[in-house]
């Protein structure tokens, strides 16, 4: 069974009626042993099309780390407005290159075996673009496969998109060492002068804008101020970087943005494509944005296995903690039945998770509790498949990377 978002019936935001929505999900997977992960086809379609609208005609490259289900990737890429893949490891990129011809590796690699495999495969070398920000990364490639003994390899530069604010310091992720236009140009000239490599693109990911919610409570005004100032600085700097690079090499793409900044990044005339992935399945971290409101397309259900007290229901599993700082926001969120909360001293447990609240009084052994993960792709590392729900029934079972026997990171 496969997923076709073009034929999925549009629905009038059923997730706006939680009792009906989660009731439909519960009924659809009632006969599936838990833990069970599910994707609502209508919600996924809504999110995918909403991202296209937000991108305003700029092509969207799909970030695979936020999906990790090949058939979901294929279904999204079949929609108008999507083009190409942003992979997260080179072994993953090589695997996907069997069926896709436009894959950009979003991060540098030091995987010698994968580099050797890329260098030995002319078709893969034409389909995969490596990401670099340091000549040492090119040295590593040459040490594995000398330029004269391999096909020319495509590379893109990852330039730092963080904001170096006067009086405040570094704001954003600690990513690339090249920040200024002169630094990027110097790296580009060195790449262009080296045999065996071809510079084809630029990526600049503004995490402090795309990955930071601005409607999360205290400090929102400060966050919005920071994002406005950072976006203005980046607009000028990215334009200078792109202008300098185009004097050195004919760029095929300039990539920017993420789910949280599509409108802003797409409006930058220097950008030829944007990246999105998290907004498709929509982890609960994306509830904290003003500009868009994605549907809860993916969720997982855990079984109640014990009742330690009348107002406590314990489910089996739950410790699917998202990457990032060890904050409460990285824990999964119990969303149905409403009103459940985790025990402060236990949180989400590796094997069991006690849940408190009035709603727990009505739960019995064998009942199910629905959770949303903080992020979008990471739940796929815990299950071997997603059950696709549409019209109150499971219409497809889609293997995750793990279900296909792949563990990339």
C-alpha positions as CSV (number, residue, x, y, z in Angstrom):
1,X,0.0,0.0,0.0
2,X,1.3,3.5,-0.8
3,X,0.3,7.0,0.0
4,X,-1.1,9.4,-2.5
5,X,-1.7,12.9,-1.1
6,X,-3.1,14.0,-4.5
7,X,-6.1,11.7,-4.0
8,X,-6.5,12.1,-0.3
9,X,-9.9,13.6,0.5
10,X,-9.6,17.1,1.9
11,X,-11.3,17.5,5.3
12,X,-12.5,20.6,7.1
13,X,-9.7,20.5,9.8
14,X,-11.1,17.6,11.8
15,X,-8.3,18.1,14.3
16,X,-10.2,21.3,15.4
17,X,-12.6,18.9,17.1
18,X,-10.3,16.9,19.4
19,X,-12.8,14.4,20.6
20,X,-13.8,13.4,17.1
21,X,-10.3,13.5,15.7
22,X,-8.6,11.4,18.4
23,X,-11.7,9.2,18.5
24,X,-11.2,8.5,14.8
25,X,-7.5,7.7,15.3
26,X,-8.3,5.5,18.3
27,X,-11.0,3.5,16.4
28,X,-8.8,3.1,13.3
29,X,-5.9,1.4,15.1
30,X,-8.0,-0.4,17.8
31,X,-6.8,-3.8,16.5
32,X,-3.2,-2.8,16.2
33,X,-0.9,-3.8,19.1
34,X,0.8,-0.9,20.8
35,X,2.8,1.2,20.9
36,X,1.3,2.4,17.7
37,X,2.3,5.4,15.6
38,X,-0.1,6.9,13.1
39,X,-0.3,9.6,10.5
40,X,-3.6,11.2,9.6
41,X,-3.6,11.5,5.8
42,X,-5.9,14.6,5.8
43,X,-3.7,16.4,8.3
44,X,-0.5,15.5,6.4
45,X,-2.1,16.8,3.2
46,X,-3.2,20.0,4.9
47,X,0.3,20.6,6.3
48,X,2.0,19.9,3.0
49,X,-0.2,22.2,1.0
50,X,0.0,24.9,3.7
51,X,3.8,24.9,3.4
52,X,3.5,25.4,-0.4
53,X,1.3,28.4,0.2
54,X,3.7,29.8,2.8
55,X,6.6,29.4,0.4
56,X,5.0,31.6,-2.1
57,X,6.1,29.8,-5.2
58,X,9.7,29.1,-4.1
59,X,10.5,25.4,-4.4
60,X,10.6,23.4,-1.2
61,X,13.4,20.9,-0.6
62,X,12.2,18.2,1.9
63,X,14.3,17.6,5.0
64,X,14.4,13.9,5.5
65,X,15.5,13.9,9.1
66,X,12.0,15.3,10.0
67,X,10.2,12.5,8.2
68,X,12.3,9.2,7.9
69,X,9.5,7.4,6.0
70,X,10.3,6.9,2.3
71,X,6.7,6.7,1.1
72,X,5.9,9.9,2.9
73,X,8.8,11.6,1.2
74,X,7.7,10.3,-2.2
75,X,4.1,11.4,-1.6
76,X,5.2,14.9,-0.6
77,X,7.6,15.2,-3.5
78,X,4.8,14.3,-5.9
79,X,3.0,17.5,-4.9
80,X,3.5,20.6,-7.0
81,X,5.8,23.0,-5.1
82,X,8.3,20.4,-3.8
83,X,11.6,19.6,-5.4
84,X,14.6,17.7,-4.1
85,X,15.8,16.2,-0.8
86,X,17.9,17.5,2.0
87,X,19.4,14.3,3.6
88,X,21.1,14.1,7.0
89,X,23.8,11.5,6.5
90,X,25.8,10.3,3.5
91,X,24.7,6.6,3.8
92,X,21.1,7.8,3.8
93,X,21.8,10.0,0.8
94,X,23.3,7.1,-1.1
95,X,20.3,4.9,-0.3
96,X,17.9,7.5,-1.5
97,X,19.9,8.1,-4.6
98,X,18.7,4.8,-6.0
99,X,15.3,6.5,-6.6
100,X,16.0,10.2,-6.4
101,X,18.3,12.4,-8.4
102,X,18.5,15.7,-6.5
103,X,19.9,15.1,-3.0
104,X,21.8,17.6,-1.0
105,X,23.6,16.4,2.2
106,X,22.6,18.9,4.9
107,X,25.7,18.3,7.0
108,X,29.4,17.6,6.5
109,X,30.4,14.0,6.6
110,X,33.5,12.1,7.8
111,X,32.1,8.6,6.9
112,X,35.0,7.1,5.0
113,X,33.1,4.1,3.8
114,X,30.2,6.2,2.5
115,X,32.7,8.6,0.8
116,X,34.4,5.6,-0.9
117,X,31.0,4.3,-2.0
118,X,30.1,7.7,-3.5
119,X,33.4,8.0,-5.2
120,X,32.9,4.6,-6.8
121,X,29.4,5.3,-8.2
122,X,29.2,7.8,-11.0
123,X,25.4,7.9,-10.9
124,X,25.4,8.7,-7.1
125,X,28.1,11.3,-7.6
126,X,25.9,13.1,-10.1
127,X,22.9,12.9,-7.8
128,X,24.3,13.7,-4.4
129,X,25.8,17.1,-3.3
130,X,28.2,17.1,-0.3
131,X,28.1,19.9,2.3
132,X,31.3,21.6,3.3
133,X,32.4,24.5,5.4
134,X,36.1,23.7,5.8
135,X,38.9,22.6,3.5
136,X,39.7,19.8,6.0
137,X,36.5,18.1,4.8
138,X,37.8,18.1,1.2
139,X,41.2,16.8,2.4
140,X,39.3,13.9,4.0
141,X,37.5,13.1,0.8
142,X,40.8,13.2,-1.2
143,X,42.4,10.9,1.4
144,X,39.7,8.3,0.7
145,X,39.6,8.7,-3.0
146,X,42.1,10.8,-5.0
147,X,40.7,13.3,-7.5
148,X,42.1,11.4,-10.5
149,X,40.6,8.1,-9.4
150,X,37.0,9.2,-8.9
151,X,34.3,11.2,-10.7
152,X,34.0,14.9,-9.9
153,X,32.1,15.4,-6.7
154,X,29.4,18.1,-6.2
155,X,29.8,20.3,-3.1
156,X,27.8,23.1,-1.5
157,X,29.0,25.6,1.1
158,X,27.2,25.8,4.4
159,X,27.6,29.4,5.5
160,X,26.8,30.5,9.1
161,X,23.4,32.3,9.2
162,X,23.5,33.1,12.9
163,X,23.4,36.7,14.1
164,X,26.5,38.2,15.7
165,X,24.7,41.0,17.6
166,X,26.6,43.9,19.0
167,X,26.5,43.8,22.7
168,X,24.7,40.5,22.8
169,X,27.0,38.1,21.0
170,X,26.3,35.0,19.0
171,X,22.6,34.2,18.5
172,X,21.8,31.0,16.7
173,X,23.3,27.6,16.4
174,X,27.0,26.8,16.4
175,X,27.3,25.6,12.9
176,X,29.6,26.8,10.1
177,X,32.9,28.6,10.7
178,X,32.5,30.8,7.7
179,X,30.2,33.8,8.4
180,X,31.3,36.9,6.5
181,X,31.1,37.3,2.7
182,X,34.9,37.4,2.5
183,X,35.3,34.1,4.4
184,X,32.7,32.4,2.2
185,X,34.3,33.7,-1.0
186,X,37.8,32.6,0.1
187,X,36.5,29.1,0.8
188,X,34.7,29.1,-2.6
189,X,37.9,30.1,-4.4
190,X,39.8,27.3,-2.8
191,X,37.1,24.8,-3.8
192,X,37.1,26.0,-7.3
193,X,40.8,25.6,-7.5
194,X,40.9,22.0,-6.4
195,X,40.6,19.2,-8.9
196,X,37.8,16.7,-8.4
197,X,35.2,19.1,-6.9
198,X,32.6,21.3,-8.3
199,X,30.9,24.0,-6.3
200,X,27.2,24.0,-7.1
201,X,25.3,25.6,-4.2
202,X,25.0,27.5,-0.9
203,X,23.0,26.7,2.2
204,X,22.3,29.1,5.0
205,X,20.0,27.9,7.8
206,X,18.7,30.6,10.1
207,X,17.9,28.5,13.1
208,X,17.3,31.5,15.4
209,X,14.3,32.4,13.2
210,X,13.1,29.1,11.7
211,X,13.6,27.0,14.8
212,X,12.5,29.4,17.5
213,X,8.8,29.8,18.3
214,X,7.6,33.3,18.9
215,X,4.3,32.5,20.7
216,X,5.5,30.5,23.6
217,X,4.8,32.8,26.5
218,X,7.2,35.0,28.5
219,X,9.8,36.7,26.4
220,X,7.9,36.5,23.1
221,X,8.4,40.2,22.5
222,X,12.2,39.8,22.8
223,X,12.2,36.8,20.5
224,X,10.3,38.7,17.9
225,X,12.6,41.7,18.2
226,X,15.6,39.4,17.8
227,X,14.1,37.7,14.8
228,X,13.4,41.0,13.0
229,X,16.9,42.3,13.6
230,X,18.5,39.0,12.6
231,X,16.4,38.7,9.4
232,X,17.4,42.3,8.4
233,X,21.1,41.6,8.9
234,X,20.9,38.2,7.1
235,X,19.1,39.7,4.1
236,X,22.0,42.0,3.4
237,X,24.7,39.5,4.3
238,X,23.3,36.7,2.3
239,X,22.9,38.9,-0.8
240,X,26.6,39.9,-0.5
241,X,27.6,36.2,-0.1
242,X,25.6,35.1,-3.1
243,X,26.9,37.9,-5.3
244,X,30.5,37.0,-4.4
245,X,29.9,33.3,-5.1
246,X,28.3,33.9,-8.5
247,X,31.6,35.6,-9.5
248,X,33.4,32.4,-8.6
249,X,31.1,29.5,-9.7
250,X,27.7,29.1,-11.4
251,X,25.5,28.2,-8.5
252,X,22.6,25.8,-9.1
253,X,20.8,26.6,-5.8
254,X,20.8,28.9,-2.8
255,X,19.0,27.2,0.0
256,X,17.6,28.8,3.2
257,X,15.0,28.7,5.8
258,X,13.0,26.0,7.6
259,X,9.4,25.3,8.5
260,X,9.3,28.2,10.9
261,X,10.6,30.9,8.5
262,X,9.2,29.9,5.1
263,X,7.5,33.2,4.3
264,X,10.4,35.4,5.4
265,X,13.1,33.3,3.7
266,X,11.1,32.8,0.5
267,X,10.8,36.6,0.2
268,X,14.6,36.9,0.0
269,X,15.5,37.4,-3.7
270,X,18.9,35.8,-3.1
271,X,17.2,32.5,-2.2
272,X,16.2,30.0,-4.9
273,X,14.8,27.3,-2.7
274,X,13.7,26.8,0.9
275,X,13.8,23.7,3.1
276,X,11.0,22.3,5.2
277,X,10.3,18.9,6.8
278,X,9.2,19.3,10.4
279,X,6.0,21.1,9.4
280,X,4.7,18.0,7.6
281,X,4.2,15.7,10.6
282,X,4.2,18.6,13.0
283,X,5.7,17.9,16.4
284,X,4.3,19.9,19.3
285,X,7.2,22.3,19.3
286,X,5.5,23.9,16.3
287,X,2.5,24.9,18.4
288,X,4.5,28.0,19.5
289,X,4.5,30.0,16.3
290,X,2.2,32.9,15.4
291,X,2.6,32.7,11.6
292,X,1.2,29.2,11.1
293,X,-0.8,26.5,12.9
294,X,0.1,23.0,11.5
295,X,-2.2,20.1,12.1
296,X,-1.1,17.3,14.5
297,X,-0.5,14.9,11.6
298,X,1.6,12.3,13.5
299,X,1.1,10.9,16.9
300,X,1.6,7.7,18.9
301,X,-0.6,5.8,21.3
302,X,0.5,3.9,24.4
303,X,-1.5,1.3,26.3
304,X,-2.6,1.8,29.9
305,X,-1.2,-1.2,31.8
306,X,-1.7,-0.4,35.5
307,X,-3.6,1.9,37.8
308,X,-1.4,2.8,40.8
309,X,-4.1,5.1,42.2
310,X,-7.6,6.3,41.2
311,X,-6.2,9.4,39.5
312,X,-3.1,7.8,38.0
313,X,-2.9,5.7,34.8
314,X,0.4,4.2,33.8
315,X,1.2,3.5,30.2
316,X,3.8,1.2,28.8
317,X,6.7,3.2,27.3
318,X,6.8,6.9,26.7
319,X,10.4,8.0,27.0
320,X,10.7,9.2,23.4
321,X,12.6,12.4,24.3
322,X,13.5,14.8,21.6
323,X,17.0,16.0,20.9
324,X,18.2,19.4,22.1
325,X,18.5,20.9,25.6
326,X,17.1,18.7,28.4
327,X,14.0,20.7,28.9
328,X,10.4,19.8,29.7
329,X,9.5,20.9,26.1
330,X,11.5,18.0,24.7
331,X,9.2,15.4,26.4
332,X,6.3,13.9,24.5
333,X,3.0,15.6,25.3
334,X,-0.1,13.6,26.2
335,X,-2.9,15.1,24.1
336,X,-5.8,12.7,24.5
337,X,-7.7,12.2,26.7
338,X,-7.2,15.9,27.6
339,X,-6.0,16.9,31.1
340,X,-3.3,14.3,31.7
341,X,0.1,15.3,33.0
342,X,3.3,13.5,33.8
343,X,4.6,13.0,37.3
344,X,7.3,15.7,37.9
345,X,9.8,13.2,39.4
346,X,9.4,10.6,36.7
347,X,8.5,12.3,33.4
348,X,8.4,10.1,30.3
349,X,9.8,6.8,31.3
350,X,11.8,4.3,29.2
351,X,9.4,1.5,30.0
352,X,6.5,3.1,31.9
353,X,5.0,6.6,32.2
354,X,2.5,7.4,35.0
355,X,0.0,10.0,34.1
356,X,-2.1,12.0,36.6
357,X,-5.2,14.1,36.3
358,X,-9.0,13.8,36.4
359,X,-9.0,12.1,33.0
360,X,-6.9,9.3,34.5
361,X,-9.9,8.3,36.7
362,X,-11.8,7.2,33.6
363,X,-8.9,5.2,32.0
364,X,-8.8,1.5,32.4
365,X,-6.2,-1.2,31.7
366,X,-6.1,-1.6,28.0
367,X,-7.2,1.9,27.1
368,X,-5.0,4.1,25.0
369,X,-3.4,7.5,25.5
370,X,-2.3,9.6,22.5
371,X,0.9,11.5,22.6
372,X,2.6,14.0,20.3
373,X,6.4,14.0,20.0
374,X,8.2,17.3,20.4
375,X,9.8,16.9,17.0
376,X,8.7,15.3,13.8
377,X,11.2,12.7,12.6
378,X,12.6,11.2,15.7
379,X,9.5,9.0,16.6
380,X,10.3,7.0,13.4
381,X,13.4,5.7,15.3
382,X,11.1,4.0,17.8
383,X,8.7,2.2,15.5
384,X,8.9,0.1,12.4
385,X,5.9,1.6,10.6
386,X,3.3,4.3,10.6
387,X,-0.3,3.5,10.1
388,X,-2.0,6.0,7.8
389,X,-5.5,6.8,8.9
390,X,-8.1,8.3,6.5
391,X,-11.9,8.2,6.7
392,X,-11.8,6.4,10.1
393,X,-9.7,3.5,8.8
394,X,-6.1,2.4,8.3
395,X,-5.5,2.8,4.5
396,X,-1.8,2.1,4.4
397,X,1.1,0.8,6.5
398,X,4.3,2.7,5.7
399,X,7.6,1.3,6.9
400,X,9.9,3.8,8.6
401,X,13.7,3.8,8.0
402,X,13.9,1.5,10.9
403,X,11.3,-0.7,9.5
404,X,13.3,-1.0,6.3
405,X,16.3,-2.1,8.4
406,X,18.1,1.3,8.2
407,X,19.6,3.1,11.1
408,X,21.5,6.2,9.9
409,X,21.9,8.2,13.1
